Amino acid sequence: MDTTTRSTAGGEGSRSRPASAPPAGRTRPAARRDQRRPQAGPRPVPRAAQRPVRRPGGPHDWFAERLLAVLSGQRPVHSLLGHTVGGAYEQLVVLAPTGPLRERLRPVLRHCGRFHPGPGVIEAFARITTGDRVSAMAFRLEQGSDLRWRCAAVEVGAPRP
C-alpha cells in the first residue's frame, strides 16, 4: 500500500506541464525585457526634415545663387571664370568689389524667374533682400554647342529702401 500512495502523490499526473514552459515561479528573461522596454519601431521624423526641400528649377537658379555669392563677396570672381562668355566676366570684375550687394547683412535670394526669348537663351531676373532692402539682378544665359549654359551679361539694380 505504501507504494501506491507514493506513486499517486508524487506521480506524473500531479505536475504535468509542457516541455517548453519554464518552471513554475520563473519567467523567461526575454519576456521581462519586453515588458520593461518598448519594442523598437520607426523613429519619429523631425519636423524640419518633413518640410519639402527647395530644388533648383533650372540653370537660372544655379547661376542666380552663384552670381549673388560673387557679388556679395562670399565667393571670388574667378569661381565663375568657366561659366561666363564675352564681356560678362569683365562686368563681374567691375561689379564685385564695389557692388551694391556688399553690405554688413548677408543678402538672400528671394525669387528667381526666367524668360526664353529663343532656343538656347534664358533671360533671368532675381529679387534679393538684404535686411529690409530689396535689390534686383538680371542676367542672360546662353547655351553653347557643348550644351553648357554660360552667363553672357549681368546687371544689378541699386537697393531700394
Secondary structure as GFF3:
##gff-version 3
##sequence-region A 1 161
A	DSSP	alpha_helix	2	9	.	.	.	ID=ss1
A	DSSP	alpha_helix	29	36	.	.	.	ID=ss2
A	DSSP	alpha_helix	47	50	.	.	.	ID=ss3
A	DSSP	alpha_helix	59	71	.	.	.	ID=ss4
A	DSSP	three_ten_helix	77	83	.	.	.	ID=ss5
A	DSSP	alpha_helix	88	98	.	.	.	ID=ss6
A	DSSP	beta_strand	108	118	.	.	.	ID=ss7
A	DSSP	beta_strand	121	130	.	.	.	ID=ss8
A	DSSP	beta_strand	133	143	.	.	.	ID=ss9
A	DSSP	beta_strand	149	156	.	.	.	ID=ss10
###
